[in-house]
Amino acid sequence: MHPIHTQDARQKYLDIAYATKSKAQKLDIYLPKVGKAPYPVIFAIHGGGFAFGDKATGEVNPQMHALKYGYAVVSTNYRLSKEATFPAAIYDLKAAVRFIKAHAKQYHLDPDKIIAWGDSAGGNLASMLGTTALHPELEDLTMGDANQTSQVQAVVDFYGPIDFKVMDAQFKQGGQPSHRKHPVNAPNSAESLYMGVAITKIPYLVEFANPTSYISKNTPPFFIMNGSKDPIVPTQQSVLFAKALQNVLGKDKVIYVQLRGAGHGGPAFENTKNLALVFAFLKKLNLAPLH
């Protein structure tokens, strides 16, 4: 994993505990050299199959580009599947959002402009943050800052797995070979380990980890991007999720971009031209920084 790019940060606050249930519950705050405080927040959620990854690795480099535009970036760790299964990661990330809102003044952040942006498993988690904000059953307020909401104003989902139960079938239908170590339906797949049980045994429960289940008129705008040759998450996952969101929110609130020939991550997702599409979308939503 290549290192995280922090050269565009004017100031860093590292390893801040946003809750106390686990050592994993920490976040890093990066303030930009440009723009004016209070800064809108890119809430960066790393991927890694719900089992690996870290807030301080190059995996969040697409999000770190936001510093050049005048956004603050808050990169967050959460409990991974070997420590705690679903919905622990969602509880953690919502606690982190509440923490950011409660301490916004202290860190020069704008609590009313928070954009959740995740890649791969982080894309699923960012999407869950977006669609389940008003679902108390997926929030643990005992983790702190219970007087704040965990609502975010927009979501950026880079190639996130959305509907686990159909992924294997979609690989077969789509003709794109899977490079996964284990089929998704296997008991030792990343998704099964995240759910705590083989997903074929809990089809009902799997729907609770599917952001599509919660789409409503209250869902914030979404920007979704994936590659046409993704060998880890079938392209249909993003296509169908974008359609479901557009059906409820309208086409102007949901942008879907498929990068021709791109796989699961890689340079295409850090390409300035491709990332400019994300920032143009956020600007259109009035979530851009003040200059």
N, C-alpha and C positions, 0 to 999 in steps of 0.2 A: 504494500500500500504506500503510495507516494505521500510526502508530507503535506500538512495543511499550509495554505498560503495566507500568511497573516500580514504581509507587507503593506496592505492598504488600511491597516488598523492604526488609529491614533492612540488608542488606549485599550487595555485588556483587563478584564476581571476574571480570573481563572478559578475553577474548582469551587464554585459557590454552591453550598448545599441548599436545595429548594425544599427538601423534606428530610426526615430522619429515620425512615424505616430501613434504608439500605445504603451502603456505600456508593451504590450506582447513582443515587439521586443527586447528581451534581450537574451544573451547567457552566459554560464559559460565555462571557459577554465581550464582544468586540465593537468598539465605537469607530465610526469612519473619520477620515481626515477631511472630508468634504461635507457640505450640507450643514443644516442648523439643528440644534437640539430644540425640542425633544425629537429623537430620531424614530421613524417607523422601524418596526422590528421584523427581520427575517428569522423565524423560529426554525432552526435547522435540525432535522431528524435523520440521523445516519441509518443506513441499511445494514445488511449482514445476516439475512435470513432469520431475524428475531433472536439470533444466537451469538452473533459476533458484532464487531464494529465498535467504534469509539468516537466521541464528540471531537477529538483533536487529531483526526486523520484526514488525509486528502479526499476521503469520500464526500466530505461536505464542501469541497472546493467550488462546485457550481454556485452554491449559496454564498460563499465568501466573495464572489464577484460583486455582490450587492453593496459591499463597502465602497466600491468605486462610484456608485450611484448616490451614496449618502444615506444608506440604510445602516442601522446597527444589525449585527448578526448575533443571535443567541444560539449556541450549539449545545445540545442537551443529551446527556446520557439517560438511560432508563434501564429498569431491570430486564435482563436478557432471559431467554427461555430456560436456560439451565438453573437459574435462580428462582424464577417465578413464571408461571404460565399465564395465558390470557385470563382476565383483562388487566394484569398488573402493569404492563407497559402503557396502556391507555390511562390508567389511574395516575401513573407517574407523570406523563406528559401534560395531563390536565392540571396536575398540581404545579408543574413548572410554569404553565401559562398563568395560573392564578398568582404565583410568586412574582412573575414579571410585572403583572398589573399592580400588585401591592407595593412593589419596590421601584416602580417606574421613575419616580422623581429622583430617587437616590442615584440611579444609573443613567439618567438623561434619556429615558425611553418614552415613546408615545403609547400609552396603554390602549388607545383606540385604533391603532394601526398595527395589528399583528398578523403576519402571513406565515402559515405553517407550510414548510417546504421539505419534503422528504424524498429519498430515492430508494427504490426496491422495497424491502420491508418497511423502510421509513416512509415510502409513498403510501403504503397501506395505513400506517399509523397517522400520517398527516391527514389522509382522507377521513379516517375515523374521527379525528379531532374536529374536522369540518362538519361532518354529518351528525355527530352524536352530542353536540354541545349541550342540548337541552334535555339530555337523557340522564336523570339522576342515578339510574341503576348502573351507569358506566362511569361513575365518579366517586372518589373517596375523599370527602371533605375533611375527614379527620387528619389528613396529611398537612393541613394548614391553609391559611388565607381563605377560609370558607365564605367570607363575605364578598369574594370576587367571583366573576363568572369565568368559565374557560372558553368562551366563544372567541373565535378568530375571525378576521375580516375577509380572508381569502386563503385558498389552498393551492399549492403547486405540487403536483404528483408526478414524479419521474418514474415511469415503468414499475409501478407498485402492483403486487398481486392483490386482487380484489375479491374474487369469488373462488375460494380454494377448491371447492368440490368439483369444478368443471375443468380445472387446468390440464389434467392429463388428457382428457377427451379433446380439448382444444388443440393441444400439440398434434394429436393424430389428425384432426380435421384440417389444421392449417398447413400441414406439410413441412413446417419448420422443425428440424430435428432438435430434440431436447438434449442439452448438455448437463442436465441435473444428475447429481450422484444417485439420488433416489427418486422414484416417481412420487408425485405429491400425495397420492393415496397410500403410500407405504407408511408403516408406523414410525419409521425413523426419518421421515422427511422433515424439512425445516418447519413446515406448516403444522404437521402432526405434533412435533415437539413443542411448538408454540401453544397449541391448543391443549396439550397435556395428554391427549389420547389420539389414536389413529383417526383421521378425519372421516373415514368411511363408517366408523362406529358412532359418530355424533353429528349426523347431517343437520339436525335441528340446531345444535349449538354453534356449528360453523357459520350459520346465518347471522349470529350475533357478532362475528368478527368481520362481516362483510359490510363495508360502508354503504353499499347500495340499499341495504335494508332500512336505512334511516333517512334517506333523502326526503326533504320536505321543502316547503316554501321558505323556511328559515335557513336553509343551507346556504353558506356563502358562495361567491363565485369561485370557479375552479379553472386552473390551467393544467392540462395533462399532456405529457410528452413521452413518447417511447420510440423504440427503434423497430424497423420493419423486419429485422432479422434477429430478434431477441431469442436466445436459446434457453433462457432461465424462466421468464414469465411470458406466456403466450401473448402475442399482440392483441388478440381479441379481448383480453382483460381490460385494457385501456379503452378500446373501441366501444365496447358495450357499456362500460361505466360512464364514459362521456355522453353516450346516447341517453342513458337513464337520467343523467343530470340535466341534459338539455331539454328533455321532455317535461321536466318540472320547472326549471329555472329560465328556460329560453336560451337560444343560441348565442346571444350577446354576452351571457354570463358564464359561458363554458367554452373555452378554447381547447381544441384537441389538435396536436401536431404530431405527425408520425415522420421520423427521420429515416429517409430511404437508405437502406443498407447498414444502418447502425444496429449494434447489438444491445447487450445489457450493460449500460454505462459506457465509459470510454470517452475519447476526446470530443466526439460529436456533441456530448452534453456539456462540455466546457467551452465550446466554440462561441466566441463573442457574438456572432450574428444570430445563432440559435438562442442564446441567453437574452439577447436584446428583445426577442419576442415576449419573453416573460415580463421584462421590466416595462415594456410598452403596455401590456395588459394591466399591470398594477397601476400605471400612470392613469390609464383610462378609468380605473375604479377610484381615482383620487386617493390612492395609497402611496403616492410618490413622496420622497422627502422634500422639505423646504430648502430652498437655496438662497 
